């Protein structure tokens, strides 16, 4: 069964850090481009970052550039999103996905003092 499972979310104070994980099962991630997305209450889902499956190129949307870093560990079949300098506006449910994939449950990130 093809599946992506997000984890690592939680409650963090402004300025804090979290590392999200996206573990794949049922297929090998290393040949796929994969992205991180988020959806805040009342807002549409937005793309944050992605990494290609072939040449490890990365992309970041302006709102997270310089604060978030995407990486992958092919041995663990997992992609990560390191999030630093978190802001209250980063509060959302975070998802990972490949093109055409089904959306998982996501992981909640809450940035609040």
C-alpha positions in Angstrom: 0.0 0.0 0.0 1.4 3.4 -1.1 1.4 5.7 1.9 3.0 8.9 3.2 2.8 9.6 6.9 3.7 13.0 8.4 4.9 13.4 11.9 6.9 15.8 14.1 4.4 18.6 14.6 3.5 20.1 17.9 3.3 23.3 19.9 6.3 25.6 19.8 6.9 29.2 20.9 7.6 31.9 18.3 11.3 31.7 17.3 11.4 28.0 18.0 12.2 25.1 15.7 10.6 21.8 14.6 11.6 19.1 12.3 8.8 17.4 10.4 9.2 13.9 8.9 7.4 12.3 5.9 7.9 8.5 5.9 7.0 6.7 2.7 5.9 3.1 2.5 4.9 1.0 -0.5 7.2 2.8 -2.8 10.7 4.2 -3.0 10.9 8.0 -2.5 14.3 8.5 -4.1 13.0 8.7 -7.6 10.2 11.1 -6.9 9.9 14.8 -6.5 8.2 15.4 -3.2 6.8 18.6 -1.6 5.7 20.0 1.7 2.4 21.9 2.0 0.4 23.4 4.7 -3.2 24.5 5.3 -4.2 27.0 7.9 -7.7 27.3 9.2 -9.9 29.0 6.7 -7.2 29.1 4.0 -6.3 27.1 1.0 -3.5 24.6 1.0 -0.3 26.2 -0.1 3.0 24.7 -1.4 6.0 25.5 0.7 8.9 23.5 -0.6 9.8 20.6 -2.8 12.8 18.6 -3.7 13.3 16.8 -7.1 13.8 13.1 -7.4 16.8 13.3 -9.7 19.1 16.1 -9.0 18.2 17.2 -5.5 17.2 20.7 -6.6 15.0 22.4 -4.0 12.4 25.1 -4.1 11.0 27.3 -1.4 8.1 29.7 -1.4 9.1 33.2 -0.3 7.3 33.0 3.0 9.6 30.2 4.3 12.8 30.8 2.3 15.8 31.1 4.7 13.8 29.6 7.6 12.8 26.1 6.3 15.0 23.4 4.8 13.8 20.3 2.9 16.0 17.2 2.9 15.7 13.6 2.2 17.2 10.4 3.7 16.9 7.8 1.0 18.1 5.0 3.3 15.2 5.7 5.6 12.8 6.5 2.7 11.9 9.7 4.5 11.8 13.4 3.7 12.2 16.1 6.3 11.3 19.7 6.7 13.5 21.6 9.2 11.6 24.7 10.3 13.4 27.4 12.2 12.5 30.9 13.4 8.8 29.8 13.5 6.1 32.5 13.5 2.5 32.4 14.7 1.5 32.6 11.0 3.2 29.3 10.4 0.4 27.6 12.4 -1.2 25.1 10.1 -1.6 21.4 9.3 1.5 20.3 7.3 1.4 17.7 4.6 3.8 16.0 2.3 2.9 14.6 -1.1 4.1 13.5 -4.5 2.5 14.5 -7.7 -0.9 12.8 -8.0 -0.7 11.3 -4.6 -3.4 11.0 -2.0 -3.3 13.5 0.9 -2.5 12.0 4.3 -3.6 13.1 7.7 -0.9 15.7 8.0 0.7 16.9 11.2 -0.4 19.9 13.2 2.1 22.7 13.9 1.0 25.4 16.4 3.3 28.4 17.0 2.1 30.3 20.1 3.4 31.8 23.3 
